[in-house]
Amino acid sequence: MAEEEKKTSVYLTYSEAEKQELEELNAGYRAFLSNCKTERESVEEAIKEAQAAGYRDMAELIAAGARLRPGDKVYAVNMKKAIVLFQIGEAPLESGMNILGAHIDTCSLDVKQNPLYEDGGLAYLDTHYYGGIKKYQWTALPLALHGVVVKKDGTVIDIRIGEEEGDPVFCVTDLLIHLSQEQMKKTGAKVVEGEDLDILVGNYPLKKEEKESVKAGVLALIEREYGFTEDDFQSAELRLVPAGKARELGFDRSMTLAYGQDDRVCAYTSLRAMLENESTRRTSCCLLVDKEEIGSVGATGMQSRFFENTVAELMRLVTGTESDLALRRCLANCKMLSSDVSSAYDALYASAYDKKNVAYLGGGMVFNKFTGARGKSGSNDANAEYLGEIRRILDERHVRYQLAELGKVDLGGGGTIAYIMSLYGMQVVDSGVGVLSMHAPWEATSKVDVYETKKGYMAFLALA
């Protein structure tokens, strides 16, 4: 990409038709953010859209003893919290796939197993925060309750309270400024501590002068309105997330302000690219996983064998045979964009960034050759040859992009699922969208970057 072209504002290069496409994509993105605030909700939406685009459930095909051919589209789900989609290509699977991989979990306050208590005439839910957060940002903020309650008989109750106009909301209270002299002396990490992130949920007593009558009133309402009891909290997955819809940000509506853009911005653009992909030269794959914010652990995280096992099943459906060596060759020959967000330059905190090596909002798709911290620790460091190939692909499709690091070298760092996938020997590089206020309850992105990233993902699936 020519140097003078890089200096031109990306938005000013668009035709009116491209601007219209940009707005349509971002409208769909805002709807996705507003409706999919947990990984379960994201997977449900992905299944719905995949089926509408002609994808079939892999489990049903396995049970039927079916075979797959070039052009066929399938998906597989892992415990309702991760999903992978494949479009079979003409090239043998042993030659590898083109993979877009993102995560759909995001920071939240998770309700504990024995959460409900009363103190001072107020009822609270006890929580354990999930992911890396600045805990003080979660006080005095309207919160919605999302998740599932599973009863002993297997009945699943979907919970979504606080998003509709007439719904109640919840909050973590904060200490009034008039009494916070000692609190304000604490460091940011200690101003609000994890055990203090309890959720205010009630104040009306059930009966006069009865012990814990407010708690009893909340339990009675829960059983009447939602159909579960206090014991059922023990087999529930409930989380508090910021209430409200994604919104356009700025006088010019050039940005999006919403909860959970890390990493649903890359998940959404990856999914859209996959569903609109028409290339069948190589097999295409879109992988959306859970638990990245806590190290990609557990059965639904990237460190599980879900992806590897599913690819083995896919090869059996395509070839009719089973071969561990063929599976290893396939995984080693894959090319992947580890689709995750990067930090974007914020002039209010300029000292945290190397201005020559930082992403800028509105500058296009972002690539991080490496992530990690303390001398690249914990990082996947992409090969120069692979980056050269990616640059060629993006230039061929006129995708605007930028190469960046998270911030100044010794200030901290972060990671993605890239290092896990690279263990198979495949080529992997981190790519995605720049974000302001990352891991805050509300994050900001540029519409331009969302649009360019989706274009970049489509170019990768077609040409890598």
TAFENTA-V615223 format. One record per residue. N is the residue number from 1. RES is the residue in one letter. PSI is psi in whole degrees, -180 to 180 (NA if undefined). Layout:
n/res/psi
N/RES/PSI
N/RES/PSI
//
This chain:
n/res/psi
1/M/126
2/A/148
3/E/-42
4/E/-30
5/E/-37
6/K/-33
7/K/-16
8/T/136
9/S/131
10/V/-45
11/Y/-36
12/L/-10
13/T/-9
14/Y/144
15/S/170
16/E/-35
17/A/-40
18/E/-38
19/K/-38
20/Q/-43
21/E/-42
22/L/-47
23/E/-39
24/E/-43
25/L/-45
26/N/-29
27/A/-43
28/G/-37
29/Y/-43
30/R/-39
31/A/-42
32/F/-47
33/L/-40
34/S/-33
35/N/-16
36/C/84
37/K/-2
38/T/165
39/E/-34
40/R/-44
41/E/-37
42/S/-42
43/V/-42
44/E/-43
45/E/-41
46/A/-41
47/I/-46
48/K/-47
49/E/-37
50/A/-45
51/Q/-38
52/A/-26
53/A/8
54/G/11
55/Y/144
56/R/153
57/D/122
58/M/-37
59/A/-39
60/E/-37
61/L/-38
62/I/-45
63/A/-32
64/A/-4
65/G/32
66/A/167
67/R/150
68/L/147
69/R/165
70/P/134
71/G/-20
72/D/149
73/K/130
74/V/160
75/Y/157
76/A/144
77/V/141
78/N/105
79/M/30
80/K/11
81/K/5
82/A/152
83/I/146
84/V/137
85/L/142
86/F/141
87/Q/117
88/I/134
89/G/175
90/E/-36
91/A/147
92/P/145
93/L/-28
94/E/-23
95/S/-2
96/G/175
97/M/164
98/N/118
99/I/131
100/L/122
101/G/125
102/A/169
103/H/151
104/I/6
105/D/156
106/T/167
107/C/145
108/S/178
109/L/113
110/D/133
111/V/133
112/K/172
113/Q/-30
114/N/76
115/P/-28
116/L/128
117/Y/166
118/E/140
119/D/126
120/G/29
121/G/14
122/L/143
123/A/138
124/Y/155
125/L/128
126/D/138
127/T/165
128/H/118
129/Y/150
130/Y/125
131/G/178
132/G/111
133/I/158
134/K/106
135/K/-32
136/Y/-20
137/Q/-14
138/W/8
139/T/155
140/A/41
141/L/132
142/P/126
143/L/147
144/A/151
145/L/121
146/H/150
147/G/-159
148/V/149
149/V/127
150/V/117
151/K/167
152/K/-27
153/D/5
154/G/-7
155/T/131
156/V/125
157/I/117
158/D/133
159/I/129
160/R/96
161/I/126
162/G/1
163/E/-24
164/E/161
165/E/-42
166/G/3
167/D/149
168/P/161
169/V/177
170/F/170
171/C/160
172/V/126
173/T/162
174/D/157
175/L/132
176/L/145
177/I/-29
178/H/-23
179/L/15
180/S/23
181/Q/-46
182/E/-38
183/Q/-40
184/M/-10
185/K/-12
186/K/159
187/T/163
188/G/-33
189/A/-20
190/K/-8
191/V/-45
192/V/129
193/E/163
194/G/-42
195/E/-8
196/D/0
197/L/54
198/D/149
199/I/125
200/L/122
201/V/-5
202/G/159
203/N/-18
204/Y/127
205/P/151
206/L/-44
207/K/153
208/K/128
209/E/18
210/E/140
211/K/135
212/E/45
213/S/-29
214/V/-44
215/K/-43
216/A/-38
217/G/-40
218/V/-43
219/L/-39
220/A/-41
221/L/-43
222/I/-45
223/E/-39
224/R/-45
225/E/-33
226/Y/-10
227/G/25
228/F/164
229/T/177
230/E/-40
231/D/-28
232/D/-16
233/F/-25
234/Q/-24
235/S/51
236/A/154
237/E/98
238/L/138
239/R/148
240/L/129
241/V/158
242/P/132
243/A/146
244/G/162
245/K/158
246/A/142
247/R/154
248/E/141
249/L/133
250/G/155
251/F/-38
252/D/2
253/R/33
254/S/-11
255/M/172
256/T/132
257/L/122
258/A/162
259/Y/144
260/G/26
261/Q/-25
262/D/101
263/D/31
264/R/-17
265/V/-40
266/C/-33
267/A/-44
268/Y/-47
269/T/-35
270/S/-45
271/L/-44
272/R/-43
273/A/-41
274/M/-44
275/L/-27
276/E/-3
277/N/135
278/E/-6
279/S/132
280/T/24
281/R/-54
282/R/158
283/T/133
284/S/151
285/C/139
286/C/122
287/L/119
288/L/117
289/V/171
290/D/170
291/K/13
292/E/-35
293/E/-14
294/I/28
295/G/13
296/S/32
297/V/176
298/G/174
299/A/-21
300/T/3
301/G/172
302/M/-22
303/Q/-9
304/S/171
305/R/11
306/F/-50
307/F/-48
308/E/-46
309/N/-39
310/T/-39
311/V/-37
312/A/-43
313/E/-39
314/L/-44
315/M/-36
316/R/-40
317/L/-31
318/V/-47
319/T/-22
320/G/3
321/T/168
322/E/129
323/S/118
324/D/-36
325/L/-42
326/A/-40
327/L/-45
328/R/-41
329/R/-42
330/C/-50
331/L/-39
332/A/-29
333/N/1
334/C/155
335/K/136
336/M/142
337/L/113
338/S/100
339/S/101
340/D/161
341/V/162
342/S/163
343/S/150
344/A/149
345/Y/131
346/D/113
347/A/-23
348/L/-18
349/Y/45
350/A/-31
351/S/-13
352/A/-9
353/Y/151
354/D/107
355/K/-22
356/K/-20
357/N/49
358/V/151
359/A/151
360/Y/135
361/L/130
362/G/3
363/G/-2
364/G/-172
365/M/145
366/V/137
367/F/134
368/N/109
369/K/-35
370/F/158
371/T/-132
372/G/-168
373/A/163
374/R/68
375/G/40
376/K/17
377/S/134
378/G/17
379/S/151
380/N/130
381/D/106
382/A/147
383/N/145
384/A/-38
385/E/-40
386/Y/-41
387/L/-37
388/G/-42
389/E/-44
390/I/-43
391/R/-41
392/R/-45
393/I/-46
394/L/-40
395/D/-37
396/E/-34
397/R/11
398/H/45
399/V/130
400/R/131
401/Y/166
402/Q/146
403/L/134
404/A/169
405/E/167
406/L/-42
407/G/-165
408/K/152
409/V/-47
410/D/18
411/L/-11
412/G/-143
413/G/-168
414/G/176
415/G/176
416/T/-166
417/I/1
418/A/-44
419/Y/-27
420/I/-46
421/M/-32
422/S/-17
423/L/-24
424/Y/-9
425/G/4
426/M/162
427/Q/126
428/V/139
429/V/146
430/D/136
431/S/156
432/G/-140
433/V/139
434/G/141
435/V/138
436/L/145
437/S/39
438/M/136
439/H/3
440/A/163
441/P/-32
442/W/127
443/E/159
444/A/138
445/T/166
446/S/136
447/K/-38
448/V/-46
449/D/-37
450/V/-45
451/Y/-48
452/E/-35
453/T/-43
454/K/-41
455/K/-43
456/G/-40
457/Y/-38
458/M/-39
459/A/-41
460/F/-47
461/L/-35
462/A/-33
463/L/-15
464/A/NA
//
